[in-house]
Amino acid sequence: MRLLVGLCLACPAHPRGQEAQQDPQKTIEAYRHALQVQSRNKQPQQWAATQNKLGVTLGEVGAAAQGSQAVSYIQQAIDAFRSALEVYGPDTQGVEWAATEKSLGTALRDLGMRVEMAQGAPYLRQSADAFHRALEVYTREKLPQDWASTQFNLGTVLELLGQRTQGPEAIQSLKLALEALRASQQVYTRQDSPEQWAMVQNNVAATLRALGRHTEASEGEQYLQQAADAFRSLLESYTRERDPSAWAMAQNSLGLVLGDLGFRTEGPQAIQSLQLAVETFRTVLAVYTRDQHPQDWAETQGELEIALRELAGRTEGSQTADYAQQAVDACRSALSVYTREQTPDEWAMTQNHLGHALHDLARRSEGARAAEYLQQAADAYRAALQATPRVGSSENWAVLQLNLAQVLGELINNCDAAQKPKYVQQTVEALNGAQQVFTETDFPREWLRATNLLAMAYESAGDRANAYKYYE
């Protein structure tokens, strides 16, 4: 929505008004000053228009801010829009009312995205309601562009709501999002509005993927296949030469969907989907190079690793070991960018994935080589634990302890007799740590896994008394 020049100090002809246009804080101050002069009772239209402009400026400042400051500005914008709507009505100021409802919906959406997951859903629902109200005035017949942009905004917020909720509400929100997004493409056609069409098409594909991940069995697979088709259709509008960034982003999204299909299906179909995912991620890496786009390159390496590791579990023979080694290589590539100091979360996650990949490689090896891979896997899990504090990340910390214990338990069977006591002790320490978080009452499945691993560790060391105690 275009910010119109206001009254008093916000007027560009006024010297302080010109200064205010260059400084959002001064613009906000000017609008607040104008509201002190204007009377809602005597000048309701001017008062409402100034509230609207104030809301727009506050929303723009909030969108550029971070953390609690952003939330505060956006909340103030919402208050300003709601104040304007106390004057505007659909019957008396239809277009102004609809525009303000649309601005309110945008601010509520932004607020829903800024707060924590559970707190955001109510704001997203209110945002959808505001866009629905705007559509009472913005009809396709009379105001097609406004109708299409509002349908797009509605679809976007419903997609976000579907991602932040669970069960039937999530699925219903995603289906409604799909309807709204496709409605906007009745105006935003590929021929007449190629840029807008591509933007909507990306969201259509993302919504189809979310639906596929939220639904089960063949219905979920159908949604995922439609998502893959939608991204392929989007890629017809992009070329690597003309718009390499958009092309790479769409290719990356296609790779993720193909990976989802590989996880959801079985047999040759799964292998084909995963192989296509790997090929797609490798094409992305030709654009996201380490030198020019290090973070995107590292993230894509991580996504490549997941597909390769799944392929290793779906194939046989030498091909399996080859995929497992490629997964290890992808993790190590990502770790050449991620550091514990600058990107601790990504570094810890990738160390955990490296541990998984090395563990898989060890299971496909024998003798000293298997023991070497297991030791490297243990080192990777320990590295991840160093960057995962127990306080504040207790479940992640405990999972890492379980992963470490699993590898150490297998090392007991792949080492000489002199080393067994050391590995038994380390296994027991890791499992005792895990069970401090995964108690029998709160996490029965994880607690039972830890108990079984303790029994197996003692049995592998020949300590049958302790093994039987845990088996009981």
Secondary structure, 3 states (H helix, E strand, C coil): CCCCCCCHHHCCCCHHHHHHHHCHHHHHHHHHHHHHHCCCCCCHHHHHHHHHHHHHHHHHHHHHCCHHHHHHHHHHHHHHHHHHHCCCCCCCCHHHHHHHHHHHHHHHHHHHHHCCHHHHHHHHHHHHHHHHHHCCCCCCCCCHHHHHHHHHHHHHHHHHHHHHCCHHHHHHHHHHHHHHHHHHCCCCCCCCCHHHHHHHHHHHHHHHHHHHHHCCHHHHHHHHHHHHHHHHHHHCCCCCCCCHHHHHHHHHHHHHHHHHHHHHCCHHHHHHHHHHHHHHHHHHHCCCCCCCCHHHHHHHHHHHHHHHHHHHHHCCCHHHHHHHHHHHHHHHHHHCCCCCCCCHHHHHHHHHHHHHHHHHHHHCCCHHHHHHHHHHHHHHHHHHHHCCCCCCCHHHHHHHHHHHHHHHHHHHCCCCHHHHHHHHHHHHHHHHHHHHHCCCCCCHHHHHHHHHHHHHHHHHCCCHHHHHHHHC
